[in-house]
């Protein structure tokens, strides 16, 4: 008979296979170990028995053969049939011969809804071997996993023998993809992994690991990277994790990753690729709650330059604004993904919002001021100076603008960044509308106050009272 043998140095306590809750790695000081619940080996045995696979475990010279026998439970109303997990113990323990059967305190139906795939049981047994090897201070290469034709004990070692089936054999072939320890031990400390044909199927989905042990694939058919998490990713007791949690952890990982990884991600997002990473939300790309935010921002900015040089970040939904940026002499990279756009801006990558003035952000084209507007500003400024209300301010620069975006209402003037802007539509002739607009924008410049504010109202009342004896002329 052929078996899959899983061997590690150190004799596991027999209680680890018989008693729910017993775990020798839960309190381990080595953060490389993954075991914690004290239920995995028991669930693994039940799952294998449900698949008609009877495992044999050697704890040193003590042999455990697992099987199930029927029991009936009567609750006083009805009877229920179960299969109780049992173990036949034989061999030697502490130099004494052992030969007995134990009825264990759980049945095959325990975990039936969560522990479903045979690979979960095999993963548990291999993980146990890796954890014990780490605790023994040995190299991962000391874990032996191979196909053999007999089940034998080895003093000082734990050996698990699993009868070979097509599913067990498939798992054996997939070992390098399911455990980074065996072919990619150099990647065990890496959170973001370059793609390397780790997928179990045809899709290039993200392969997701915890401490080097495969825990799930992403639901997306494509990904830029694979991911290897540490204690920041919590598994449930069936060793599963939902998509939301892995996306959160993966977004955190890529956010603090290398310049090269970020640059590759930026290029993919800019192309509009539909990937695991393109579905990250900006919250988990920005909120890491650590002390490295400033250095992380520098890395993001360096990655952007590596990917796109000095190009400006823009959104695709507003082509007119993007055209304004281009006409200012900048190259433009359009990111349609709102989460990545917001995350890039958060990390200090220069966007059209940093390049455009307030006037341009509203869809206006700035043009030189007309002669009439220049004269109007000069006249109103001189008049305000005569009223003694300039508050020590210097006369601002002035420009006009054209409304290039159709909107429901027309804005006649702006004041921003020590500049007065007047709408081109009222820039010819000294109409009352133009003069009033010039006065309003100069008032914003002088007071630094917004519309409807108390300071703005006080200024207007002061001008009104003083203008009685000094009316404006132009």
ZATI-675014 format. One line per 5 residues: for each residue x, y, z of N, C-alpha, C. Coordinates in steps of 0.1 Angstrom, whole numbers, plus 2048, in hexadecimal, padded with zeros to 3 digits. Layout:
<sites>
X:Y:Z:X:Y:Z:X:Y:Z; ...
</sites>
This chain:
<sites>
809:7F4:800:800:800:800:809:80C:800; 805:816:7F8:80C:823:7F8:807:82D:801; 810:835:807:80C:83F:811:813:84C:80D; 80D:857:811:814:864:812:81A:865:820; 827:866:821:82E:867:82E:831:876:831
82E:87A:83C:832:888:841:83A:886:84E; 846:88A:84E:84F:887:859:856:893:85E; 857:895:86B:85F:8A0:871:866:89B:87D; 871:8A2:881:878:89E:88D:870:8A3:899; 871:89B:8A3:869:89D:8B0:85D:895:8B1
85A:890:8BC:84F:887:8BE:843:88F:8C3; 839:890:8BB:82D:897:8BF:826:890:8CB; 820:898:8D4:819:892:8DF:80C:88B:8DA; 809:87F:8DF:7FE:878:8DA:7F1:880:8DC; 7F1:888:8E7:7E5:890:8EA:7E2:89A:8DF
7EC:89E:8D7:7E9:8A7:8CC:7E0:8A2:8C2; 7DF:894:8C1:7D6:88E:8B7:7C9:889:8BD; 7C9:889:8CB:7BD:883:8D1:7B4:88D:8D9; 7BA:898:8DD:7B2:8A1:8E5:7B0:8AF:8DE; 7A4:8B2:8DC:7A1:8BF:8D6:7A6:8CB:8DF
7AC:8D4:8D9:7B2:8E0:8E0:7C0:8DF:8E3; 7C6:8D3:8E2:7D5:8D2:8E5:7DD:8D7:8DA; 7E5:8E1:8DC:7EE:8E7:8D2:7FB:8EA:8D8; 806:8E5:8D2:813:8E7:8D7:81A:8F4:8D1; 813:8FA:8C7:818:906:8C1:811:913:8C4
805:912:8CB:7FD:91E:8CE:806:928:8D5; 80E:924:8DF:816:92E:8E7:824:92F:8E1; 826:92B:8D5:834:92B:8D0:839:939:8CF; 846:93C:8D2:84C:949:8D1:851:94C:8C3; 851:941:8BB:856:943:8AD:84A:946:8A4
84B:952:89E:83F:956:896:83E:950:889; 847:946:886:847:93F:879:83D:933:87A; 839:92F:886:830:924:888:822:929:885; 819:920:880:80C:924:87C:801:91E:885; 804:913:88C:7F9:90C:894:7F5:914:8A0
7E8:913:8A4:7E4:91B:8AF:7D7:916:8B6; 7CF:90F:8AE:7C1:90B:8B3:7C1:8FF:8BB; 7C9:8F5:8B8:7C8:8E8:8C0:7BD:8DF:8BB; 7B8:8E2:8AF:7AE:8D9:8AA:7B1:8D3:89C; 7BC:8D8:896:7BF:8D5:888:7C1:8C6:885
7CA:8C0:88D:7CD:8B2:88B:7C1:8A9:88D; 7B8:8AD:896:7AC:8A6:899:7A2:8A7:88D; 7A0:8B4:888:798:8B6:87C:79E:8AF:870; 7AB:8AF:86F:7B1:8A8:864:7AE:899:864; 7AF:893:86F:7AC:885:870:79E:882:86C
794:88A:872:786:888:86E:784:88A:860; 78A:894:85A:788:897:84C:78D:88B:843; 798:886:846:79E:87B:83F:795:86F:840; 790:86C:84C:787:861:84E:77A:862:846; 775:86F:845:769:871:83D:76C:86E:82E
778:86F:82A:77C:86B:81C:781:85D:81B; 77E:855:826:781:847:826:791:845:825; 798:84E:82B:7A6:84D:82C:7AA:84C:83B; 7B0:840:83F:7B3:83E:84D:7C2:841:84F; 7C5:84C:855:7D3:850:857:7DA:848:863
7E7:847:862:7EF:841:86D:7F9:84B:871; 7FA:84D:87E:804:857:884:80E:850:88D; 81A:852:88C:824:84D:895:82A:859:89D; 828:859:8AA:82E:862:8B3:83A:85B:8B9; 846:85C:8B2:851:853:8B6:84D:845:8B3
84E:83C:8BD:84B:82E:8BB:83C:82A:8BE; 834:834:8C2:826:832:8C5:81E:834:8B8; 816:82A:8B5:80E:82A:8A8:800:82D:8AC; 7FA:836:8A4:7EB:83A:8A5:7E5:837:898; 7DB:82E:898:7D3:82B:88C:7C5:830:88E
7C0:839:886:7B3:83F:888:7A9:838:880; 79D:837:886:791:831:87F:785:837:885; 779:833:880:76D:838:886:763:82C:888; 75B:82D:892:751:823:895:744:829:898; 739:823:894:72C:829:896:727:82A:8A4
721:835:8A7:71A:836:8B5:70D:83C:8B2; 704:83A:8BC:6F6:840:8BC:6F4:849:8C8; 6EF:855:8C5:6EC:85E:8D0:6DD:860:8D1; 6D8:85E:8DD:6CA:85F:8DF:6C7:86B:8E8; 6BF:875:8E3:6BD:881:8EB:6AF:881:8F2
6A9:875:8F2:69C:873:8F9:690:875:8F0; 693:87B:8E4:689:87D:8DA:68B:875:8CD; 698:875:8CA:69C:86D:8BE:6AA:868:8BF; 6AE:85F:8B7:6BB:859:8B7:6C3:85E:8AB; 6D0:861:8AC:6D8:866:8A2:6E5:85E:8A1
6E8:85A:894:6F4:852:892:700:85B:88E; 70B:857:894:718:85E:892:723:854:890; 72E:859:88C:73A:851:88A:745:857:894; 748:850:89E:752:854:8A8:760:852:8A4; 768:85C:8A5:776:85A:8A1:77E:852:8AD
785:849:8A9:78C:840:8B2:79B:83F:8AE; 7A3:83B:8B7:7B1:839:8B4:7B6:82C:8BB; 7BD:824:8B3:7C4:818:8B8:7D2:81B:8BB; 7D7:81A:8C7:7E4:81E:8CB:7EC:811:8CD; 7F8:810:8C7:801:804:8C8:80F:808:8C7
818:800:8CD:826:803:8CD:82B:807:8DA; 835:810:8DB:83B:813:8E8:83B:822:8EB; 839:825:8F8:839:833:8FC:841:833:909; 84C:83B:909:854:83C:915:859:82F:919; 85C:826:90F:862:819:912:858:80F:916
84B:812:917:841:809:91B:838:805:90F; 834:7F9:90E:82B:7F4:904:81D:7FA:905; 817:7FE:8FA:80A:804:8FA:801:7FC:8F0; 7F5:7F8:8F4:7EC:7F2:8EB:7DE:7F4:8F0; 7D7:7FE:8EA:7C9:800:8EF:7C2:808:8E4
7B5:809:8E5:7AD:811:8DD:7A6:81C:8E5; 7A5:828:8DF:79F:833:8E6:794:839:8DD; 788:83B:8E4:77D:841:8DD:77F:850:8E0; 781:858:8D5:784:866:8D7:777:86E:8D9; 779:87A:8DE:76D:882:8E1:767:88B:8D6
768:886:8CA:762:88D:8BF:75E:883:8B4; 755:887:8AB:750:87E:8A1:754:883:893; 752:87B:889:756:87F:87B:74F:88B:877; 743:88D:87C:73B:899:877:740:8A6:87D; 749:8A6:886:74F:8B2:88B:757:8B9:880
753:8C6:87D:75A:8CD:873:755:8CA:865; 74A:8C3:863:746:8BE:856:743:8CA:84C; 73E:8D5:852:73B:8E0:849:746:8E9:845; 751:8E9:84D:75C:8F2:84A:768:8EB:845; 76B:8DF:84A:776:8D7:845:771:8CE:83B
772:8D2:82E:76B:8CB:823:775:8C5:819; 780:8CC:816:789:8C7:80C:794:8BF:812; 797:8B4:80D:7A2:8AB:812:7AF:8B3:814; 7B2:8BC:80B:7BE:8C3:80B:7C0:8CB:819; 7B5:8CE:81F:7B5:8D5:82C:7BC:8CC:837
7B8:8BF:836:7BE:8B6:840:7CD:8B4:83D; 7D0:8B2:831:7DE:8B0:82D:7E7:8BD:830; 7E1:8C8:82E:7E8:8D5:831:7EB:8D5:840; 7E1:8D1:848:7E3:8D1:857:7EE:8C8:85B; 7EF:8BD:855:7FA:8B3:859:808:8B8:855
809:8BE:849:815:8C4:845:819:8D0:84E; 80F:8D8:851:812:8E4:859:817:8E0:867; 811:8D6:86C:816:8D1:879:824:8CC:879; 828:8C6:86E:836:8C1:86C:83F:8CD:86B; 83B:8D7:864:843:8E3:862:845:8EB:870
83A:8EC:877:83A:8F3:884:844:8EC:88D; 843:8DF:88E:84C:8D7:897:85A:8D8:893; 85D:8D8:886:86A:8D9:881:870:8E7:885; 868:8F2:884:86D:8FF:888:870:8FF:897; 867:8F9:89F:869:8F9:8AD:875:8F1:8B1
879:8E7:8A9:884:8DE:8AC:891:8E5:8A8; 890:8F1:8A1:89C:8F8:89D:8A2:8F2:890; 89A:8EA:889:8A0:8E4:87D:89C:8EC:871; 8A2:8E8:865:89E:8EE:858:892:8E8:853; 88B:8F0:84A:87F:8EA:844:882:8DE:83B
88E:8DE:836:892:8D2:82E:892:8C5:836; 891:8C6:843:890:8BA:84C:882:8B4:84C; 878:8BB:847:86B:8B6:846:86B:8AD:839; 868:8A0:83B:868:896:830:85A:893:82C; 856:895:820:849:892:81A:84C:88A:80E
847:87E:80E:84A:875:802:840:86A:802; 83F:863:7F7:836:857:7F5:83E:84B:7F8; 839:842:801:840:836:806:836:82A:805; 83C:81E:806:833:812:805:830:80B:812; 835:811:81D:832:80B:82A:832:816:835
82B:813:840:82A:81C:84C:833:817:857; 83E:81E:85A:847:81A:865:84A:825:86E; 84D:822:87B:851:82C:885:85F:830:883; 863:83C:889:871:840:88A:872:847:897; 87B:842:8A0:87C:848:8AD:881:857:8AC
87B:85F:8B4:87F:86D:8B4:878:875:8AA; 86F:86F:8A2:868:876:897:859:874:898; 852:87D:892:843:87B:88F:841:878:881; 83A:86E:87E:837:86A:870:828:868:86E; 823:86E:864:815:86C:860:814:865:853
80C:85A:852:80B:852:846:7FC:853:842; 7FA:858:835:7ED:85A:830:7EC:851:823; 7E3:847:824:7E1:83F:818:7DF:847:80B; 7E6:843:801:7E7:84B:7F4:7DA:849:7EC; 7D4:855:7E9:7C8:855:7E0:7CB:85F:7D5
7C3:860:7CB:7C6:86B:7C1:7C6:879:7C6; 7BE:87C:7D0:7BE:889:7D6:7CA:88C:7DF; 7CE:881:7E6:7DA:882:7EE:7E7:884:7E5; 7E7:87D:7DA:7F2:87E:7D1:7F2:88B:7CA; 7E7:891:7C7:7E6:89E:7C1:7EC:8A9:7CB
7E8:8A7:7D7:7ED:8B0:7E2:7FC:8B0:7E2; 802:8A3:7E2:810:8A2:7E2:817:8A9:7D7; 811:8A8:7CB:817:8AF:7BF:816:8BE:7C1; 80C:8C3:7C8:80A:8D1:7CA:812:8D7:7D6; 819:8CF:7DD:820:8D4:7E9:828:8E1:7E7
830:8E2:7DD:837:8EF:7DB:82F:8FB:7D9; 822:8F9:7D4:819:904:7D2:811:907:7DF; 80F:8FD:7E7:808:8FF:7F4:810:903:800; 81D:901:7FF:826:904:80A:833:90B:804; 835:918:807:841:91F:803:84E:919:808
84C:911:813:858:90C:81A:861:903:812; 85B:8FC:808:862:8F1:802:86A:8F5:7F5; 865:8FF:7EE:86C:904:7E2:86F:913:7E3; 869:91A:7EC:86B:929:7EC:86D:92E:7FA; 876:927:802:878:92B:810:87D:939:811
883:93E:806:888:94C:806:87D:956:806; 871:952:802:865:95B:802:85D:95A:80F; 861:953:819:859:951:825:857:95E:82C; 861:967:82B:860:974:832:85B:97F:829; 857:97C:81C:851:986:813:842:986:813
83D:992:814:82E:993:814:828:993:806; 82F:99A:7FC:82A:99B:7EF:834:992:7E6; 82E:989:7DE:836:97F:7D7:833:981:7C8; 83E:982:7C0:83C:982:7B2:836:975:7AD; 82E:976:7A3:827:96A:79D:831:95F:799
82E:953:79C:838:948:799:831:93B:797; 826:93B:790:81F:92E:78D:81C:926:799; 816:92D:7A3:812:926:7AF:804:921:7AF; 7FC:926:7A5:7EE:923:7A4:7EB:914:7A3; 7E0:910:7AA:7DC:902:7A9:7D4:8FF:79D
7CE:909:797:7C6:908:78B:7CC:910:77F; 7C3:913:776:7C8:91A:76A:7C7:92A:76C; 7BF:92E:775:7BE:93D:777:7CB:942:77E; 7CE:94F:77B:7D9:955:781:7D5:95D:78D; 7CD:957:795:7C8:95E:7A1:7D3:95F:7AB
7D0:967:7B6:7D9:969:7C1:7DA:95D:7C9; 7E6:957:7CC:7E8:94D:7D5:7EB:953:7E3; 7E3:950:7ED:7E4:957:7FA:7E9:94D:804; 7F4:951:80B:7FA:949:815:7FB:94F:823; 7FC:947:82D:7FF:94C:83A:80B:945:840
815:94D:842:822:947:847:827:93C:83E; 824:93E:831:829:934:827:81F:929:824; 814:928:82B:80A:91D:829:7FE:923:821; 7FB:91C:816:7F0:920:80D:7E3:920:815; 7DB:92B:814:7CE:92C:81B:7C2:92D:812
7C4:934:806:7BA:935:7FD:7BE:93C:7F0; 7B6:93B:7E6:7B8:943:7DA:7AF:94F:7DA; 7B3:959:7D3:7A9:964:7D1:79E:961:7C8; 793:968:7C9:788:965:7C0:78A:96B:7B2; 793:975:7B1:796:97B:7A4:79E:971:79C
79C:971:78F:7A3:967:786:7B1:96C:783; 7B5:978:786:7C2:97D:784:7C7:985:790; 7D4:985:791:7DB:98D:79B:7E8:991:797; 7ED:99C:79C:7FB:9A1:799:805:999:7A1; 801:996:7AE:80B:990:7B7:803:984:7BF
80B:97C:7C6:806:973:7D0:80A:97A:7DE; 804:975:7E9:807:97B:7F6:809:971:801; 812:975:80A:815:96C:815:814:974:822; 80A:971:82A:807:979:836:80D:973:843; 80E:97B:84D:812:976:85A:806:977:864
808:97B:870:7FE:97A:87A:7F3:985:877; 7F6:98E:86E:7EB:998:86B:7DF:993:865; 7E0:987:85F:7D5:980:859:7D0:975:862; 7C4:976:867:7BE:96D:870:7B6:962:868; 7B8:956:86C:7B0:94B:866:7A5:946:870
79A:941:86B:791:93B:874:796:92D:878; 78E:926:880:793:919:885:793:90E:87B; 78D:910:870:78E:907:865:799:90B:85B; 7A1:914:85F:7AD:919:858:7A9:920:84B; 79D:925:84A:798:92D:83F:798:93C:842
798:944:838:797:952:839:78F:958:82D; 787:962:830:77E:967:826:785:971:81D; 77F:974:811:785:97D:807:788:98B:80C; 77F:990:814:781:99E:819:78D:99F:822; 790:995:82A:79B:996:833:7A8:995:82B
7A9:98C:821:7B5:98B:819:7B7:997:811; 7AC:99E:80C:7AE:9AA:804:7B4:9B5:80D; 7AE:9B6:819:7B3:9C0:823:7C2:9BE:825; 7C6:9B1:828:7D4:9AE:82B:7DD:9B0:81F; 7D8:9AD:813:7E0:9AE:807:7E2:9BD:804
7D7:9C5:806:7D8:9D3:803:7E2:9DA:80C; 7E2:9D6:819:7EC:9DB:822:7FA:9D7:81E; 7FC:9CA:819:809:9C5:815:80E:9CD:809; 806:9CF:7FF:80B:9D5:7F3:80D:9E4:7F5; 806:9EA:7FF:808:9F8:802:816:9FB:808
81B:9F1:80F:828:9F3:815:833:9EB:80F; 830:9E7:802:839:9DE:7FB:844:9E7:7F4; 84C:9E1:7EC:857:9E7:7E5:853:9F0:7DA; 85C:9F9:7D7:85A:A02:7CB:857:9FB:7BF; 85E:9F0:7BC:85C:9E8:7B0:84E:9E2:7B0
84A:9DC:7BB:83C:9D6:7BB:831:9E0:7B9; 833:9EC:7C0:829:9F7:7BE:829:9FC:7B0; 834:9FD:7AA:835:A02:79C:82E:9F8:792; 830:9EB:794:829:9E1:78C:81A:9E2:78E; 816:9E4:79A:807:9E6:79D:802:9F2:797
809:9FD:798:804:A0A:792:802:A08:783; 80B:A01:77C:80A:9FF:76E:7FE:9F7:76A; 7FB:9EC:772:7F0:9E4:770:7E3:9EB:772; 7E2:9F3:77D:7D6:9FB:780:7D3:A05:775; 7DE:A0B:770:7DD:A15:765:7D8:A0F:758
7DC:A02:756:7D7:9FB:74A:7C8:9F7:74B; 7C3:9F8:757:7B5:9F4:75A:7B4:9E5:75B; 7BF:9DE:75F:7BE:9CF:760:7B4:9CC:76C; 7AC:9C1:76A:7A3:9BD:774:7AB:9B2:77C; 7AF:9B5:788:7B7:9AC:790:7B3:9AC:79E
7B8:9A3:7A6:7B6:9A2:7B5:7BA:9B0:7BB; 7C5:9B6:7B6:7C9:9C3:7BC:7C1:9CE:7B8; 7BB:9CE:7AC:7B3:9D9:7A8:7A6:9DB:7B0; 7A3:9D0:7B8:797:9D1:7C0:79A:9D5:7CF; 7A7:9D8:7D2:7AA:9DD:7DF:7A3:9EA:7E2
79F:9ED:7EE:798:9FA:7F1:7A3:A03:7F7; 7A0:A10:7F5:7AA:A1A:7F9:7AC:A1B:808; 7A2:A17:810:7A4:A17:81E:7B0:A0E:823; 7B0:A02:81D:7BA:9F8:822:7C7:9FB:81A; 7C7:A03:810:7D4:A07:809:7DA:A12:811
7D3:A19:819:7D8:A25:820:7D9:A24:82F; 7D0:A1D:835:7CF:A1C:844:7D6:A10:849; 7E3:A12:84C:7EB:A06:851:7EE:A08:860; 7EC:A14:865:7EE:A16:873:7FC:A12:878; 806:A16:871:814:A13:876:81B:A20:876
828:A1F:879:830:A2B:87A:839:A2E:86E; 835:A29:862:83D:A2A:856:836:A31:84B; 82C:A3A:84E:824:A40:844:82C:A49:83A; 835:A51:840:83D:A5A:838:846:A52:82E; 84D:A48:833:856:A40:82A:84E:A39:820
842:A34:824:839:A2D:81A:835:A37:80F; 832:A43:813:82E:A4D:809:83A:A50:7FF; 846:A50:804:851:A52:7FB:853:A47:7F2; 850:A3A:7F7:851:A2F:7EE:847:A2F:7E3; 83A:A33:7E6:830:A34:7DC:834:A3E:7D2
839:A4A:7D6:83D:A54:7CC:848:A4F:7C3; 852:A48:7C9:85D:A43:7C1:858:A38:7B7; 84E:A30:7BC:848:A26:7B3:841:A2C:7A7; 83A:A37:7AA:832:A3E:79F:83C:A43:795; 847:A49:799:851:A4E:790:858:A43:788
85A:A38:78F:860:A2C:788:856:A27:77D; 84A:A28:77F:840:A23:776:83D:A2D:76B; 83C:A3A:76F:836:A44:765:83E:A51:764; 84A:A51:76B:852:A5E:76A:84B:A69:772; 84A:A75:76B:844:A81:772:836:A82:76E
830:A78:768:822:A79:764:818:A7C:770; 80D:A83:76C:804:A87:776:7F8:A7D:777; 7F4:A7A:783:7E9:A71:785:7DB:A78:782; 7D3:A72:77A:7C6:A77:776:7BB:A6D:776; 7AF:A71:777:7A4:A68:776:79E:A69:768
798:A5E:763:794:A5D:756:786:A63:753; 77F:A65:75E:771:A6A:75C:770:A78:758; 77B:A80:759:77B:A8E:756:786:A91:74C; 783:A8F:73F:78D:A90:735:791:A9F:733; 788:AA8:735:78B:AB6:733:795:ABB:73D
794:AB7:74A:79E:ABA:753:7AC:AB4:750; 7AB:AA8:74B:7B8:AA1:747:7BE:AA9:73B; 7B6:AAE:732:7BB:AB6:727:7C2:AC2:72C; 7BC:AC8:736:7C2:AD5:73C:7D0:AD2:741; 7D1:AC6:748:7DE:AC2:74E:7E8:AC0:742
7E4:AB9:738:7ED:AB7:72C:7F2:AC4:726; 7E8:ACD:725:7EC:ADA:71F:7F6:AE2:727; 7F6:ADF:734:800:AE5:73D:80E:ADF:73B; 80F:AD5:733:81C:ACF:730:81F:AC2:737; 815:ABC:73E:817:AB0:746:813:AA4:73E
81A:A98:740:815:A8B:73C:80A:A87:746; 801:A7F:741:7F6:A7B:749:7F4:A6C:74A; 7F2:A67:756:7EF:A58:757:7E1:A58:75D; 7D8:A51:756:7CA:A51:75B:7C8:A44:763; 7C3:A46:76F:7BF:A3B:778:7B0:A3C:77A
7A9:A32:775:79B:A32:776:796:A2C:783; 79F:A24:78A:79B:A1D:796:79B:A27:7A2; 790:A2A:7A7:78E:A35:7B1:796:A31:7BE; 797:A25:7C2:79E:A21:7CE:7AD:A24:7CD; 7B2:A1F:7C1:7C1:A22:7BF:7C4:A30:7BD
7BB:A37:7B6:7BD:A46:7B4:7BE:A4D:7C1; 7B4:A4A:7CA:7B4:A50:7D7:7C0:A4C:7E0; 7C4:A40:7DF:7D0:A3B:7E6:7DD:A41:7E1; 7DE:A43:7D4:7E9:A4A:7CF:7EA:A59:7D3; 7DF:A5F:7D3:7DF:A6D:7D8:7E2:A6E:7E7
7DD:A64:7EF:7E0:A64:7FD:7EF:A63:7FF; 7F6:A5B:7F7:804:A59:7F8:80D:A64:7F1; 806:A6E:7ED:80E:A7A:7E8:811:A7A:7DA; 80B:A71:7D2:80E:A71:7C3:806:A7D:7BD; 80D:A85:7B5:808:A91:7B0:7FD:A8E:7A6
7F1:A94:7A8:7E6:A92:79F:7E1:A9F:799; 7D7:A9E:790:7D2:AAA:78A:7CC:AB4:794; 7C8:AAF:7A0:7C3:AB7:7AA:7CE:AC0:7B0; 7DB:ABC:7AE:7E6:AC4:7B3:7EB:ACE:7A9; 7E8:ACB:79C:7ED:AD3:791:7E3:ADE:78D
7D6:ADB:78E:7CC:AE5:789:7C8:AEF:794; 7C5:AFB:790:7C0:B05:799:7B2:B02:79C; 7AC:B0A:7A5:79E:B08:7A9:796:B0B:79D; 79A:B15:795:792:B18:789:792:B0D:77F; 79E:B07:77D:79F:AFC:773:798:AEF:778
798:AED:785:791:AE1:78A:782:AE2:787; 77C:AEE:785:76E:AF0:782:76C:AEF:773; 776:AEB:76B:775:AE9:75D:777:AF6:755; 77F:AFF:759:781:B0C:752:78F:B0D:74D; 790:B14:742:79D:B16:73C:7A2:B24:73F
7AD:B26:745:7B2:B33:749:7B9:B3A:73D; 7B5:B46:73A:7BA:B4E:72F:7BF:B5C:735; 7C7:B63:72D:7CB:B71:732:7BF:B7A:734; 7C1:B83:73E:7B6:B8C:741:7B5:B96:735; 7A8:B9A:732:7A6:BA4:728:7AA:BB2:72E
7AC:BBB:725:7AF:BC9:729:7A5:BCF:732; 798:BCD:72F:78E:BD2:737:78E:BCD:745; 791:BC0:747:792:BBA:754:79D:BC0:75C; 7A9:BC1:755:7B4:BC7:75C:7B1:BD5:761; 7AB:BDD:758:7A7:BEB:75C:79D:BEB:767
794:BE1:767:78A:BE0:771:790:BDD:77F; 799:BD4:77F:7A0:BD0:78B:7A8:BDC:791; 7AF:BE3:788:7B7:BEE:78C:7AE:BF9:792; 7A3:BFB:78C:79A:C06:790:794:C02:79E; 78F:BF6:79F:788:BF2:7AC:793:BF2:7B7
79F:BED:7B4:7A9:BEC:7BE:7AD:BFA:7C3; 7AE:C04:7B9:7B2:C11:7BD:7A7:C17:7C5; 79A:C14:7C2:78F:C19:7CA:78F:C14:7D8; 791:C07:7D9:792:C00:7E7:79E:C06:7EF; 7A9:C09:7E8:7B4:C0F:7EF:7B0:C1C:7F4
7A9:C24:7ED:7A4:C31:7F1:79B:C30:7FD; 793:C25:7FE:78B:C23:80A:792:C1E:816; 79F:C1A:814:7A7:C16:81F:7A3:C08:825; 79F:BFF:81B:79B:BF2:820:7A3:BE6:81A; 7B0:BE9:816:7B8:BDE:810:7BE:BD5:81A
7BE:BD9:827:7C4:BD0:831:7D3:BCC:82E; 7DA:BD5:828:7E8:BD2:825:7EB:BC9:81A; 7E0:BC5:812:7E2:BBB:807:7E7:BC2:7FB; 7EF:BBB:7F3:7F3:BBF:7E6:7E9:BBB:7DB; 7E9:BC3:7D0:7DF:BC0:7C6:7E2:BB2:7BF
7D8:BAA:7BD:7DB:B9C:7B8:7DC:B9C:7A9; 7E2:B91:7A4:7E2:B8F:795:7D4:B8C:791; 7D1:B8E:784:7C4:B8B:77F:7C5:B84:771; 7BB:B7A:76F:7BA:B73:763:7AB:B71:760; 7A9:B6D:753:79B:B69:750:79B:B5A:74E
78F:B55:74C:78D:B47:749:781:B45:740; 782:B3A:739:777:B35:731:770:B29:736; 763:B28:737:75C:B1D:73C:75C:B12:730; 764:B07:732:764:AFD:727:75C:AF1:72A; 756:AF1:736:74D:AE6:73A:73F:AEC:73C
735:AE5:735:727:AEA:736:722:AE7:744; 71D:AF1:74B:718:AEF:758:70B:AF7:75A; 703:AF4:764:6F6:AFA:766:6F7:B09:769; 701:B0D:771:702:B1B:775:710:B20:771; 711:B2D:76F:71D:B33:76B:723:B3A:776
730:B37:779:738:B3E:783:73F:B4A:77C; 73D:B56:782:742:B62:77C:750:B66:780; 755:B61:78C:762:B64:790:767:B5B:79B; 774:B5A:79D:77B:B52:7A7:786:B5A:7AD; 789:B57:7BA:795:B5B:7C0:79C:B4F:7C6
7A9:B4D:7C2:7B0:B42:7C7:7BF:B44:7C5; 7C7:B41:7D0:7D6:B42:7CF:7DA:B50:7CB; 7D5:B5A:7D1:7D9:B68:7CE:7D6:B6C:7BF; 7CD:B65:7B9:7C9:B69:7AB:7BA:B6B:7AB; 7B6:B76:7A3:7A8:B78:7A0:7A6:B74:792
79B:B6C:790:797:B67:783:789:B6C:780; 787:B71:774:77B:B77:76F:776:B6F:762; 76A:B6C:762:764:B64:757:765:B6C:74A; 76A:B65:73F:76C:B6C:732:75F:B72:72D; 754:B6C:730:747:B71:72B:744:B7F:72F
74A:B83:73B:746:B91:73F:753:B9A:73F; 75D:B96:737:76A:B9D:738:76B:BA9:72F; 761:BAC:727:761:BB7:71E:757:BC1:722; 75B:BCE:723:751:BD8:727:750:BD9:736; 74F:BE5:73B:74F:BE6:74A:740:BE5:74F
73A:BD9:74D:72D:BD7:752:72C:BD7:761; 720:BDA:766:71F:BD9:774:722:BCB:779; 71E:BC1:771:721:BB3:775:730:BB0:777; 738:BB5:76D:746:BB3:76E:74C:BBA:77A; 748:BC7:77B:74E:BCF:786:74A:BC9:794
73E:BC4:795:73A:BBE:7A2:742:BB1:7A5; 744:BA9:79A:74C:B9D:79B:75A:BA0:79F; 760:BAA:799:76E:BAE:79C:76E:BB2:7AB; 765:BBA:7AF:764:BBF:7BD:763:BB3:7C7; 75B:BA9:7C4:759:B9E:7CC:766:B96:7CE
76C:B93:7C2:779:B8B:7C3:784:B92:7CA; 785:B9F:7C8:78F:BA7:7CF:78C:BA7:7DE; 780:BA7:7E2:77C:BA6:7F0:781:B99:7F6; 77F:B8E:7EE:784:B81:7F3:793:B82:7F5; 79A:B89:7EC:7A9:B8A:7ED:7AD:B92:7F9
7A6:B9D:7FC:7AA:BA6:807:7A6:B9F:814; 79B:B99:815:797:B93:822:79B:B85:825; 79D:B7E:81A:7A0:B6F:81C:794:B68:820; 788:B6E:81F:77C:B68:825:773:B62:819; 76B:B59:81D:762:B52:813:755:B59:812
74D:B56:808:740:B5C:807:738:B59:813; 72F:B62:817:726:B61:822:72C:B60:830; 73A:B62:830:740:B62:83D:73E:B70:844; 740:B70:851:73E:B7D:859:749:B87:854; 755:B83:852:760:B8C:84E:75C:B92:841
757:B8A:838:754:B8F:82A:748:B99:82B; 73E:B96:834:733:BA0:835:738:BAD:83B; 741:BAC:845:746:BB8:84C:74E:BC1:842; 755:BBA:839:75D:BC2:82F:753:BC9:825; 748:BC2:821:73F:BC7:818:738:BD3:81E
734:BD2:82B:72D:BDE:831:737:BEA:833; 743:BE7:836:74D:BF1:837:74F:BF9:82A; 750:BF1:81F:752:BF7:812:745:BFF:80E; 73A:BFA:811:72D:C01:80E:72D:C0F:815; 730:C0F:822:72F:C1B:82A:73A:C26:825
746:C21:822:751:C2A:81E:74F:C2F:810; 748:C27:808:747:C2B:7FA:73D:C37:7F8; 735:C3B:803:72C:C46:801:734:C53:7FE; 740:C54:804:748:C61:802:752:C5F:7F7; 754:C52:7F2:75E:C50:7E8:759:C46:7DE
750:C49:7D5:74A:C40:7CB:755:C3C:7C1; 753:C30:7BC:75C:C2A:7B2:75A:C31:7A4; 766:C33:79D:765:C39:790:76E:C30:787; 769:C2E:77A:771:C26:771:76E:C2B:763
</sites>
